Amino acid sequence: MTLSPELALWLNTQGFSADDLNAAIHNRTTPLMLAARTGDYAIVAELIRHGVDLDATNHDGNNALWLACFNGDPQLIALLIASGIALNNQNDNGATCLMYAASAGKTGIVDQLLKAGADTRLTSLDDFTALDVAGNLECLTMLRRA
């Protein structure tokens, strides 16, 4: 499959090679991770269509879903989940996307991750669950009901 001109330009502009869509730049960031972090839905969608590695993690052990949760675009998060990304990936500290979203008080994302089946029982290296780190009352309430 041929890359679109938009993807080829984006890759070049970001310092990636069009020859290897899984190649990483600083912090072991892949094109998928960068596009997820910046909320570029069209680029993420095309990268997925080209079969990029959804299991790739950066130097912190975070996958593209974590970076999409950081960005906060629910459509992008849904796309990654529907594409089969690891919903319960634990980074180098044992934290999951659900723990991150809960601790940051990102209520809509917590709800979306819970509806997608995120595991509320996982613990970080410090033995905290998403419930333990909930950053606001809404997240706390959702996690208690999950």
C-alpha positions as CSV (number, residue, x, y, z in Angstrom):
1,M,0.0,0.0,0.0
2,T,1.3,3.4,-1.0
3,L,1.6,6.2,1.6
4,S,-0.6,9.2,1.1
5,P,1.2,12.4,0.3
6,E,-0.1,13.8,3.6
7,L,1.4,10.9,5.6
8,A,4.7,11.1,3.7
9,L,5.0,14.8,4.3
10,W,4.1,14.4,8.0
11,L,6.7,11.7,8.5
12,N,9.4,13.8,6.8
13,T,8.4,16.9,8.8
14,Q,8.5,14.9,12.1
15,G,11.9,13.4,11.4
16,F,10.7,9.9,10.5
17,S,11.5,7.8,7.5
18,A,8.8,6.6,5.1
19,D,10.7,3.4,4.8
20,D,10.0,2.1,8.3
21,L,6.7,3.2,9.9
22,N,7.8,1.6,13.2
23,A,11.1,3.4,13.4
24,A,11.5,5.6,16.5
25,I,12.9,9.0,17.3
26,H,13.8,10.4,20.7
27,N,12.4,8.5,23.8
28,R,11.7,5.6,21.4
29,T,8.7,7.5,20.1
30,T,7.1,5.9,17.0
31,P,5.1,7.8,14.4
32,L,1.9,6.3,15.9
33,M,2.8,7.5,19.3
34,L,3.5,11.0,18.1
35,A,0.4,11.3,16.1
36,A,-1.7,10.0,19.0
37,R,-0.1,12.5,21.4
38,T,-0.8,15.4,19.0
39,G,-4.3,14.2,18.3
40,D,-3.8,13.7,14.5
41,Y,-6.7,11.3,13.8
42,A,-6.1,11.1,10.1
43,I,-2.4,10.2,10.5
44,V,-3.2,7.6,13.2
45,A,-5.9,6.0,11.1
46,E,-3.5,5.8,8.1
47,L,-0.7,4.4,10.1
48,I,-3.0,1.7,11.5
49,R,-4.2,0.9,8.0
50,H,-0.5,0.4,7.1
51,G,-0.2,-2.1,9.9
52,V,2.1,-0.3,12.3
53,D,3.0,-2.1,15.6
54,L,0.3,-1.3,18.1
55,D,2.3,-2.9,20.9
56,A,5.3,-0.6,20.6
57,T,6.1,1.3,23.8
58,N,8.4,4.3,24.4
59,H,11.2,4.4,27.0
60,D,8.7,4.9,29.7
61,G,6.7,1.8,28.7
62,N,3.8,3.8,27.4
63,N,1.9,2.8,24.3
64,A,0.1,5.1,21.8
65,L,-3.1,4.7,23.8
66,W,-1.5,6.4,26.8
67,L,-0.4,9.3,24.6
68,A,-3.9,9.5,23.1
69,C,-5.4,9.7,26.6
70,F,-2.9,12.5,27.4
71,N,-4.2,14.3,24.3
72,G,-7.8,13.5,25.3
73,D,-9.5,13.0,21.9
74,P,-12.3,10.4,22.5
75,Q,-12.5,9.5,18.8
76,L,-8.8,8.8,18.6
77,I,-8.9,6.7,21.8
78,A,-11.8,4.8,20.3
79,L,-10.0,4.2,17.1
80,L,-6.9,2.8,18.9
81,I,-9.1,0.6,21.1
82,A,-11.1,-0.7,18.2
83,S,-7.8,-1.5,16.3
84,G,-6.7,-3.8,19.1
85,I,-4.2,-1.7,21.1
86,A,-3.4,-3.1,24.6
87,L,-6.0,-1.4,26.7
88,N,-4.3,-2.5,30.0
89,N,-0.7,-2.0,29.1
90,Q,1.3,-1.2,32.2
91,N,4.2,1.1,31.8
92,D,7.6,0.9,33.6
93,N,5.9,2.1,36.8
94,G,3.0,-0.4,36.4
95,A,0.6,2.4,35.6
96,T,-2.2,1.9,33.1
97,C,-4.0,4.4,30.9
98,L,-6.9,4.1,33.3
99,M,-4.7,5.0,36.3
100,Y,-3.3,8.0,34.3
101,A,-6.7,9.3,33.3
102,A,-8.1,8.8,36.8
103,S,-5.2,10.6,38.4
104,A,-5.5,13.5,36.0
105,G,-9.3,13.8,36.6
106,K,-10.1,13.1,33.0
107,T,-13.6,11.9,33.7
108,G,-14.7,11.3,30.1
109,I,-11.7,9.2,29.3
110,V,-12.1,7.2,32.5
111,D,-15.7,6.5,31.5
112,Q,-14.6,5.5,27.9
113,L,-11.8,3.2,29.2
114,L,-14.1,1.6,31.7
115,K,-16.8,1.0,29.0
116,A,-14.0,-0.6,26.8
117,G,-13.2,-3.0,29.6
118,A,-10.2,-1.5,31.3
119,D,-9.1,-3.6,34.3
120,T,-9.7,-1.6,37.5
121,R,-7.8,-4.2,39.6
122,L,-4.4,-3.7,38.2
123,T,-1.8,-2.1,40.5
124,S,1.2,0.1,39.9
125,L,4.6,-0.7,41.4
126,D,3.5,1.3,44.4
127,D,0.5,-0.9,44.8
128,F,-2.0,1.7,43.7
129,T,-5.1,1.0,41.6
130,A,-6.9,3.6,39.5
131,L,-9.4,4.0,42.3
132,D,-6.5,4.9,44.7
133,V,-5.3,7.7,42.5
134,A,-8.6,9.2,41.4
135,G,-8.1,12.9,40.9
136,N,-11.7,14.0,41.3
137,L,-15.0,12.9,42.8
138,E,-16.5,12.0,39.4
139,C,-13.6,9.6,38.6
140,L,-13.7,8.2,42.2
141,T,-17.5,7.5,41.8
142,M,-17.1,5.8,38.4
143,L,-14.3,3.6,39.6
144,R,-16.2,2.6,42.8
145,R,-19.1,1.5,40.6
146,A,-17.0,-0.4,38.1
